[in-house]
Amino acid sequence: MLMAHRRQPVARGSLPTDQVLTRGPFRLLHYLPDTSPRRSLPPILMVYSLVNRPDLLDLSPRRSLVRDLCDAGYPVYLVDWGRPLEADRALELEDYTPGFIGEAVGHVSQVHDQPPVLLGICQGGTLGLCYASLKPDTLRLMVTIGTPVDFHAGDGVLTGLASAWPMPRTVSEPVNGNRLSAAFTAIRPVDLLVRRYRQLPEIAADEAALDDFLRMEAWMYDCPDQPGLVFHRFLNDFYLNNLLVRDALELHGQPIRLQAITAPVLNIFASQDHLVPPESASSLRERLPRGAGYQEEMLPGGHLGMFLSRGCRQRMLTRIQESLGYL
């Protein structure tokens, strides 16, 4: 469509950021909202998945979980995994967690003189749980959103994709992001390649709606290259062998035990999530120690709807505030 072509490229992200920490391709970003945060509120550290850019969290002014949190007065930070290059091929899972996540938690805690809320999304939530099991006393609250825990529970399409993924002879070879994007598209080709475009004539006259559509298009097909050691380790240890719930996972030689998490946990997931089935996410409740302050919220809709729907984002914000004792 000519109008869509003319509006390209559409910028993603609605809030400016300040880079406060960096190591290799990793960056810790601090969002700079229009209003000052409330000093009494704890900082929120967001950790996103490795395979997509975190733009979904701040897609546009009207579709932004980041802006919702900032408007509520929270200082908000984001772990940005960046775009690993060939020079980063030696990165391992431990460089992500407890590595850079630990550095980010330490920095935010020092700046605000209190432990942060670690808000992990999808794969970022899984990494966050691993960190929380190793450093249980460093977090105010652990929030997981659309996070897989039992990777063999439910009918998750990603587990099927992982089992069919061809393993290379040399697992250290970087994984091409375009190849990942094509694999995700193949999961639901009719939805992504046909049905989504039927709405274009209806939204063409609404510039804001058209821009949001174009932002989603750009985000969906923007998969950074992945360090081979990290990608294949995660695929094997989590998706194929399900080591997290089997209490068989180790990082830096230290056992990862969900039973070791002492921070309160708020687990949010979607009822019709085809990427992270509710059975996978909700299995967390059985893995934590009793009396650990576990809460959960199942939202309607699918994986992306949790971030695109204003109602879902408002419910997430309300539950976070309730878990912190501010409502």
N, C-alpha and C positions, 0 to 999 in steps of 0.2 A: 504494500500500500504506500502510495506516494507520500501521504502525510506522515506516516511513521518513519519513512526514510528521511524526510526533512528534519525530523526532531532528533535524529541521531547525531552524536552520541549523547545519551542522557546520563547525567551525573548520578552516581550512587552515593548515598550518605547525606545526611541533612545537618549534622553537627560537626563543628571543627574539633580537632584533637591536638593534643600536645604529646610528643613522644618523650617518655620519661625514663625508659630503660630499653636497651637493645643488646642482643647477642646473636651473632650470625644472622640468619633470616628473621629471627624472632624480634618482636617489638612489644613493649607495654605502652598502650595509649591511654591517655586521660582525656575524657570528653569535657569540652568547655561549653556548658549550656549558657543560655541568656541570663539565668538567675543563679545566685549563689546557693550552694547546697546548705542544708541545715546541719550545723555542727553536731547536733545530738544524734544524728543518724549514722550508722556504720557504712563504710565504703562497700561498694559492690564490685567484685572482680569477675568479669565474664570470660568464659573459656569456650571457644567454639570448636567445631569439627576441623579436622585437617584437610578434608577433601574439597571443601567449598570455601569461598571467601565469606567473611562475617557480615557482609553488606545486608543480609536479610534482617539483621537486628536493628538496622537504621536505614531502611530502604528509602524512605521519603518522610517529610514532616508529618504526614498523616498516618504513616505505617512505620512506627519506630518504637520498639520496646525500650531502646536506649533513652529516647526522649521521654517516654512515660516515666521511667525511673528517675531521670534528671528532674522532670517537672515535680515529682513527689519529694524532691529534696535530697536524694541520695548522690554522693560522689560516685561516679561510674568510671570504671577502668575496663580495658579489653586487652586480653592476650591475643595478639595478631601473629599467627604463625608464618606470615609472609609467603614468599614464593621461593622455596628452596631451589638452588642451582646445582649444577654438576659438582661444584666445589663443596656442596653440603652433603654429598653422598655418604659420608661416614657418620652422619647423625644416627643415633639410636633412640629407641623408645625412652630410655632413661634421660636423654637430653630434654625431652618434653616434660615428663613427670618422673620423679620429683624435680628434675632440673629447672627449666625455666618457670614452671608454675610455682615452684618453691621460691625462686628469686622474686617473682612478681608478688607473691603473698607477703614476703618479707619487706619489700619496698613499700607496699600499700599500708601494711601494719605500722611501719615506722613513721610514715608521713602523717597518718591519722591517729596514731597512738591507741589503736584498738584493732583487733582482728577483723578481717573482712568477711563479707558474705561471698562465698564462692558459688557462682551461678554457672553451671555447666550445661551446654546444649549439645544434644545428640552424642557424638563421639567425644566431644569435650567434656560431657558429664561423666563418661566412663573414665577418662583420664583424671577428672576431678575426684572421683571416688577412690581411685588408686592413691592419689595424693593424700586424701583425707584419712586413709587407712594407715599411711606411714607417718603423718604429722597430725594426729587427731586433736591436738590442743591449740592449733594455730588458726582455727576458723570459728567465726561466730555462728554461722549457719551454712549448711550445704544444701544447695538447691539444684535439682536435676530436672531438665526439661527435655522430654522426648529421648531419654537416655536408655540404651540397651544395657541390660544387666545379665539376664540369662539369655544367651545368644541362640539357644536352641528351643526357646519357648515361643509358642505362637507360630503363625505362618508368615514369617518375615521374608520378604523377597531378597533382602541383602544377604541373608544366610545362604539362600540358594545361589545367589550370584557368586558369593565367596567360594562355595564348593565347586563351581564351574570355572573359576578363574584359572587360566593356565599359568602354572608356576615356571618361571624361567630357570635356566641352568645356573645362573648367577643371581642370587636374590639381592645383591647389592646394587644391581642396575636400577637407576631411577625409573619410576613408573610415569609414563606420559599422561599429563592431565587430559589431553584430548581423548585419549583412549578411555579414561575413566568416565568422561562426560558421555561418550558414545555408549558405554555399558549401562549407565544410569538411564539414558534415553530408551535403551532396548527393553528396560523393565516394563514400561507402560508406553509403547510407541504411539498408540492411537490417541491417548490423552495428551501427550506432549507434542505430537506432530500434526494432529488433525483438530481435535475438539477445542483446544485452547484458542485456535485462530478463528473459530466461528464467531467469537464475541467482538472481533476487531471492528466490524462495521457499526456495531452499537456504541462502542466507546470512542470512536474516532472523533466525534464532536466534543468530547470532554478531554481537554488537554491534560488535566491532572491524572485522569484515569488512564489515558494513553501513555503518559510518561511512566506511571507505575507498572503498566504492562511491559513496557520496553525495559525498565529496570529489572523486572523479574526474568525476562528473556536473557539479558546480559548475565545476571547472576547464575542462572541455571546451567549455562554452558561455560562457566568460568571455573574450571577445576585446575588448581595449581599442580605442577609436577610434584611427585611424592618421592622422598628418599626411599630407596628400595628396602633397606634394612628395617625401617620403621613400618612401611606399608605391609610387608610380608610377615613381619613379627606380629602385627596386630591381627592380620588375617588368620594366621595359624593359631595364635594363643587365645584369641577371643572368639572369632567366628567358627573356626573349624574344631578346636579342641575345648572351647568353653571353660578355660582354666579359671576365670574369675569366680564363678560359682562353685567350682570344684575345690577351691582353696589350694590351687596348685600353681598359681602365678607368682613369679618372683621378679623384682626389679632391684638391680644392684645387689643381688644375692639376698635381699630381704623379702620375706613372704608378704604377699598382699592378702589381707584378711578383712572382709567387710565387717566382721564382728569386732574389729578393732576401732571402728569409727565411733567416736564419742560425741561429736558435734551433732546438734539437732539436724534432721534431714527433712526437707520438703521435696516430695517427688511428684512432678507434674507430667502428665502424658495425655495422649489423645485417644479417643475411643475407636477411631477408624484409621489409625496410622498404619500404612502399608509398609513403611520402612522400619519402624520400631513398634511392633505389636504391643498392645497393652499388657499382654501376658509376660512379655520380656521385661518391660519397664517395672511393672508392679511386683515382680518377683523380689525386688529389693526389700520389701517389707519383711520377708521371711529370712533375710540374710543378715539383718542388723541385730545388735544385742537388744534384748527386751528392756523396755524402759528408756530407750535412747532418744525419745522425743520424735518418733517418726510420724509424719503426716503425708497424705497424698491427695491429689486432686486430678480427676479425670475430666478433661475438657471434650466438648463435642468436636467432630470433624477429624481432619487428617493432620499430617505432620506440619505442613506449611501453614495451615489455617491457624495454628496456635500463635503465629507471629503476624499474620496478615489481618486477622479478625480483631477489631477493636474490642469487642466483648471478651474474647479470650485473653487478650493482653491485660485488660482491666481486671479480670478474675485472677490472673497470675500475680499482678501487683498487689491486689487485696490479700491474697494468701501469703505472700512474702511479708507484708506488713503485719498480718495476724501472727505469723510464726515468730516475728521479732518482738511481738508484744506492743505494737503501736496502734492496734485497732481493738 
